[in-house]
Amino acid sequence: MSRQINQPINQVRLTNVAVVRMNKGGSRFEIACYRNKVVDYRQGLETDLSEVLQTDRVFTNVSKGAFAKAKDLQKVFGTKDEEEIAKIILKQGNVQVSDKERGQQLEKTIAQVAEWISKNCVHPSSDRPYTIAQIRHAMSTANFSVHPTKPLKRQYLDCVKLLQGTIPIQRAKMELLLVIGNKDDCETIESTMKENDVTWTNSTSSDDATGLRYNVLVDPSMYRIFNDAIVAMKGSRIEIINQIVTKQGDVKLESVDHIQSDMQGLSVVNSEAPIANAYVENTIADDDGDDNDEDIMDSSAGNRRKQKKAKKKNQKAQRRNESGGSTLEEAQEVASSTSGATSTIPTVAPSQGDGTDTRKSCNTCGGFFDSAAEYRSHFKSDWHKFNQKLKMKGTPPVSLEEFNLCDADTFFGGGDDMLL
């Protein structure tokens, strides 16, 4: 008996398959498609049918490989052309999607909605955008759920309305340039702006000196109103200067305390909901009397880390000054009681905050050093190493005079004789 294994050559293995099913005329018809291609075909992103279908045949059961009969196709669809029938099934049929695929699609939609909101929405007070992480946290807090087939823009608008009850948020304004060709139409456009509570930042004569130019910031929903009004005016036009108006920049560290106090006073409905990076707009007066409006951002994670580092650095400097002064006094007392000689350690008191003494001191041995070279060489000296051993054993450090009086046994013994 031959041991040769023959593979069938008349079979096509369907891998990575997505089944589109349609029930019509009492019969079931299925086609085998590539995953993620069905949605692209329905949205018009993919027009080549060969890129969507794994095979151009119509089945009654894809998993069993049962083809549909030609007479059934003619009876139900009125044609035997399987390519045309496949197009009908693609448009009207139901896609069989697994739970993991459905969850992946929903997660992708949530990420797209959050990214869209982060790009197109701002905080009302500061006109600064939220981060994607803040938006997603707010969406979770507001219990926002996405729809698998609903248009993305409609879900984005619905999500913004839902988030307005959780965090302060609004759609970013558009900057428009209204060029009015006839001065008689200026009153009409100004009345339209007043009716919609729109203020114009600039009103200057146009180049042809027959009308005016208006720079306005409007909500995106009002663009159609102004566009219809401008179209009705002869010789007028509307231009989009900036589709999304936001403010950028870093926060200043000196204004962190002011921002934190404002954040406590401007709490939102849900205390767990995130707040925008910039919370208030503060006006700072210069010494010369000129008023400059500066946009104050909320302290982000990086600014908070800098603030904590600066605070720890100040505390460490205070402890260094306190420990340096006490160690110096103890060393001088020990030196005077043992040898009676004058200590060679510098006796200059630590700086009391006047900012004039810039010398460095050793926290272990005490004393101050005039130059950076002396300060670095001190940490390599035997005196410093000996005091480190004493410090680990809980023994007060010795002065330089006492260290010079120590013999070799005391030095290599780590100061054990001094404990007796």
C-alpha positions in Angstrom: 0.0 0.0 0.0 1.4 3.4 -0.9 2.3 5.7 1.9 2.0 8.8 -0.3 -0.3 11.5 1.0 -2.3 13.2 -1.7 -3.6 16.7 -1.1 -6.9 17.5 -3.0 -6.2 20.0 -5.8 -9.8 21.0 -6.4 -10.4 22.6 -2.9 -9.8 26.1 -1.8 -9.2 26.6 1.9 -11.2 29.5 3.3 -9.1 31.2 6.0 -9.7 34.5 7.8 -13.3 34.3 6.6 -16.3 36.5 7.4 -19.7 35.1 6.4 -22.4 37.4 5.0 -25.7 35.8 5.3 -29.1 36.6 3.7 -32.4 34.9 4.0 -34.8 35.5 1.0 -37.6 33.5 -0.6 -37.4 30.8 2.1 -33.8 30.0 1.3 -30.5 31.0 2.9 -27.6 32.4 0.8 -24.1 33.0 2.1 -20.9 34.5 0.6 -17.3 34.2 2.0 -15.6 37.5 2.5 -12.4 38.8 4.0 -12.6 40.3 7.5 -12.8 44.1 7.8 -13.5 44.4 4.0 -17.3 44.2 4.3 -17.5 47.5 6.2 -15.1 49.2 3.8 -17.2 48.0 0.8 -20.4 49.3 2.4 -18.8 52.7 3.2 -17.5 53.0 -0.4 -13.9 52.8 0.6 -13.4 49.5 -1.4 -14.9 49.1 -4.8 -13.0 46.1 -6.1 -15.2 43.1 -5.5 -12.3 40.7 -5.8 -10.7 42.3 -2.8 -13.8 41.7 -0.7 -14.9 38.2 -1.7 -12.7 35.1 -1.1 -14.5 33.3 -3.8 -17.1 34.5 -6.4 -19.5 31.6 -5.6 -22.7 31.9 -3.7 -23.2 29.2 -1.0 -26.2 27.9 1.0 -23.7 26.9 3.7 -20.1 28.2 3.7 -18.8 26.0 6.5 -20.0 22.9 4.6 -19.0 24.2 1.2 -22.6 23.7 -0.2 -23.1 25.9 -3.3 -26.4 27.4 -4.2 -28.3 25.9 -7.1 -28.7 28.0 -10.2 -32.5 27.5 -10.4 -32.8 28.8 -6.8 -30.8 31.9 -7.6 -32.9 32.5 -10.7 -36.1 32.0 -8.7 -35.1 34.3 -5.8 -33.0 37.0 -7.4 -34.2 36.8 -11.0 -30.7 36.3 -12.4 -28.0 33.6 -12.4 -25.1 36.1 -12.3 -23.4 35.3 -9.0 -21.4 38.5 -9.0 -24.5 40.7 -9.1 -26.1 38.4 -6.4 -23.0 38.8 -4.2 -23.3 42.6 -4.4 -26.9 42.4 -3.3 -25.9 40.1 -0.4 -23.1 42.4 0.6 -25.4 45.4 0.8 -28.4 43.8 2.4 -27.0 40.8 4.2 -26.0 40.3 7.9 -22.4 39.9 8.8 -21.6 37.2 11.3 -19.2 38.8 13.7 -17.6 37.1 16.8 -17.6 38.6 20.2 -13.9 39.5 20.1 -14.3 41.2 16.7 -17.4 43.1 18.0 -15.5 44.2 21.1 -12.5 45.3 19.0 -14.8 47.4 16.7 -16.5 49.1 19.7 -13.1 49.9 21.3 -11.9 51.3 18.0 -15.0 53.5 17.7 -14.6 54.7 21.3 -10.9 55.7 20.6 -12.0 57.6 17.4 -14.7 59.5 19.3 -12.3 60.4 22.1 -9.7 61.6 19.6 -12.2 63.6 17.7 -13.5 65.3 20.9 -9.9 66.1 22.0 -9.2 67.8 18.7 -12.5 69.7 18.3 -13.5 70.6 21.8 -12.0 72.9 24.5 -12.6 74.1 28.0 -15.0 77.1 28.0 -13.0 79.3 30.2 -9.5 78.7 28.9 -10.1 77.6 25.3 -7.6 74.8 25.8 -8.2 71.2 24.6 -8.6 68.1 26.9 -6.3 65.2 26.6 -7.5 61.9 25.1 -7.1 60.2 28.5 -9.2 62.8 30.2 -11.9 62.5 27.6 -12.0 58.7 27.8 -12.2 58.9 31.6 -15.1 61.3 31.3 -16.8 59.1 28.8 -16.6 56.2 31.2 -17.9 58.3 34.1 -20.9 59.5 32.0 -21.6 55.9 30.9 -21.4 56.7 27.2 -21.9 53.8 24.9 -21.1 53.7 21.2 -23.2 52.3 18.4 -21.6 49.9 15.9 -23.4 51.3 12.8 -24.2 54.8 13.7 -22.2 57.6 11.9 -19.1 58.6 13.8 -19.8 62.3 13.6 -23.3 61.9 15.1 -21.9 59.8 18.0 -19.3 62.5 18.5 -22.0 65.3 18.8 -24.1 63.1 21.1 -21.1 62.4 23.3 -20.3 66.1 23.6 -23.8 66.8 24.8 -23.5 64.0 27.3 -20.1 65.2 28.6 -21.4 68.7 29.2 -23.3 67.4 32.3 -20.0 65.9 33.7 -17.2 68.3 32.8 -17.1 71.9 31.4 -16.6 71.4 27.7 -17.8 72.9 24.4 -17.0 72.7 20.7 -14.0 74.8 19.7 -15.0 78.0 17.8 -14.3 78.8 14.2 -12.6 82.0 13.0 -14.4 83.4 10.0 -13.7 86.3 7.7 -16.9 88.0 6.4 -16.2 90.3 3.4 -19.2 92.5 2.7 -19.2 94.0 -0.8 -22.0 96.5 -0.2 -22.1 98.8 2.8 -25.9 98.6 2.8 -25.6 94.9 3.8 -23.4 95.7 6.8 -26.4 96.4 9.0 -28.0 93.1 8.0 -24.9 91.0 8.8 -24.4 92.9 12.1 -28.0 92.3 13.1 -27.5 88.6 12.4 -24.4 88.5 14.6 -26.2 90.3 17.4 -29.2 87.8 17.2 -26.7 84.9 17.6 -24.7 86.7 20.4 -21.6 86.8 18.2 -19.0 89.6 18.7 -16.6 90.6 15.9 -13.0 91.3 16.9 -12.2 93.5 13.9 -14.1 95.7 11.4 -11.9 97.4 8.8 -12.4 98.6 5.2 -11.8 96.1 2.5 -9.3 96.5 -0.3 -11.9 97.9 -2.8 -13.2 100.4 -0.2 -16.8 99.4 -1.0 -17.5 97.3 2.1 -16.2 96.0 5.4 -14.4 92.9 6.7 -15.4 91.2 9.9 -13.3 88.8 11.8 -15.7 86.7 14.0 -15.4 83.7 16.3 -18.6 81.5 16.0 -19.7 78.1 17.1 -19.4 75.6 14.2 -23.2 75.1 14.3 -23.6 78.7 13.2 -21.5 78.4 10.1 -24.5 77.5 7.9 -26.5 80.5 9.2 -23.7 83.0 8.2 -23.0 81.2 4.9 -26.7 81.4 3.8 -26.7 85.1 4.8 -23.5 85.9 2.8 -24.7 83.9 -0.3 -27.8 86.1 -0.4 -25.6 89.3 -0.5 -24.2 90.3 -3.9 -20.4 90.7 -3.9 -19.9 89.3 -0.5 -18.0 86.2 0.5 -17.2 84.1 3.6 -13.7 82.6 4.4 -12.7 80.1 7.0 -9.5 81.5 8.7 -9.2 78.8 11.3 -11.5 75.9 11.6 -10.5 75.0 15.2 -9.4 77.9 17.5 -7.5 76.7 20.6 -4.9 78.1 22.9 -1.5 76.4 23.4 1.4 77.0 25.7 3.0 75.9 29.0 1.9 76.9 32.4 4.1 79.2 34.5 5.3 77.8 37.8 4.7 81.0 39.7 1.0 80.7 39.0 0.5 77.1 40.2 -0.8 78.1 43.6 -3.3 80.5 42.0 -4.5 77.8 39.7 -5.0 75.2 42.5 -7.1 77.7 44.5 -9.3 78.3 41.4 -9.7 74.6 40.8 -11.1 74.2 44.3 -13.6 76.9 43.8 -14.7 75.7 40.4 -15.5 72.1 41.1 -17.6 70.2 38.6 -20.7 68.0 39.1 -18.7 64.8 39.4 -15.6 65.2 41.5 -13.9 62.3 39.8 -14.3 63.7 36.3 -11.1 65.1 34.8 -10.6 68.9 34.4 -8.9 70.6 31.5 -5.2 71.4 31.5 -6.0 75.1 31.7 -8.8 76.2 34.0 -8.9 79.9 34.3 -7.7 82.9 32.3 -5.8 85.3 34.6 -4.9 89.0 34.0 -1.4 89.9 35.3 -0.4 93.5 35.7 3.2 94.4 35.0 5.3 96.8 37.1 5.2 99.3 34.2 1.4 99.5 34.3 0.8 97.5 31.1 -1.9 94.8 31.4 -1.1 91.6 29.7 -3.7 88.8 29.6 -2.0 85.4 30.1 -3.7 82.1 29.8 -3.1 80.0 32.9 -3.0 76.3 32.4 -3.8 73.8 35.1 -0.8 72.1 36.5 -0.2 69.0 34.4 1.5 65.8 35.5 5.0 67.2 34.5 4.5 70.5 36.3 3.4 68.8 39.4 6.5 66.6 39.4 8.7 69.7 39.0 6.9 71.4 41.9 7.4 68.3 44.1 11.1 68.2 43.2 11.6 71.8 44.0 9.8 71.4 47.4 12.0 68.3 48.2 15.1 70.2 47.2 14.3 73.1 49.5 13.6 70.7 52.4 16.8 68.9 51.8 18.7 72.2 51.8 17.2 73.2 55.1 18.1 69.9 56.7 21.6 70.2 55.3 22.1 73.6 57.0 20.6 72.4 60.3 22.6 69.2 60.4 25.8 71.0 59.3 25.5 73.5 62.1 24.9 70.9 64.8 27.7 68.6 63.6 30.1 71.5 63.6 29.3 72.5 67.2 29.6 68.9 68.4 33.0 68.5 66.7 34.3 71.7 68.3 33.1 70.6 71.8 34.9 67.2 71.5 38.1 68.8 70.2 38.2 71.3 73.1 37.6 68.6 75.7 40.2 66.1 74.5 43.1 68.1 73.2 42.4 71.6 74.3 43.8 72.8 71.0 42.0 75.1 68.6 40.2 73.2 65.9 41.3 73.8 62.4 37.8 73.2 61.1 36.4 76.5 59.7 34.2 78.1 62.3 32.2 80.3 60.0 28.6 80.0 60.9 26.2 78.7 58.3 24.4 81.3 56.2 21.3 82.6 57.8 19.4 83.1 54.6 21.2 86.3 53.5 22.4 84.5 50.3 26.0 85.8 50.6 27.7 82.5 51.8 28.0 80.2 48.8 30.5 77.7 50.4 29.7 74.0 50.6 29.7 71.9 53.7 29.9 68.2 54.6 26.9 66.8 56.4 29.0 64.1 58.0 32.1 65.8 59.1 30.9 69.4 59.3 32.8 72.5 58.3 32.8 74.6 55.1 35.1 74.5 52.1 36.2 77.6 50.2 36.5 75.9 46.8 34.8 73.2 44.9 38.1 71.3 44.5 38.6 71.1 48.3 35.0 70.0 48.7 35.4 67.1 46.2 38.8 66.0 47.6 37.3 66.0 51.1 35.0 63.0 50.2 38.1 61.0 49.1 40.0 61.7 52.4 40.5 59.2 55.2 38.9 61.6 57.6 35.6 61.5 55.8 35.7 57.7 55.4 36.4 57.3 59.1 33.5 59.5 60.1 31.2 57.5 57.8 32.1 54.4 59.8 31.4 56.2 63.0 28.1 57.4 61.6 27.0 53.9 60.8 27.7 52.8 64.3 25.8 55.7 65.8 28.9 57.5 67.1 29.4 61.2 66.8 32.0 62.2 64.1 35.4 63.4 65.1 37.2 66.6 64.1 40.3 66.7 61.9 42.5 67.2 65.0 41.1 64.1 66.7 41.5 62.1 63.6 45.1 63.0 63.3 45.6 61.7 66.9 44.1 58.3 66.1 46.5 55.4 65.7 46.4 52.7 63.0 44.5 50.2 65.1 41.7 52.7 65.8 41.5 53.7 62.1 41.4 50.1 60.7 39.1 49.0 63.5 36.5 51.5 62.5 36.6 53.4 65.7 35.7 50.4 68.0 38.2 51.7 70.6 36.2 55.0 70.8 33.1 53.1 71.9 34.9 51.7 75.0 
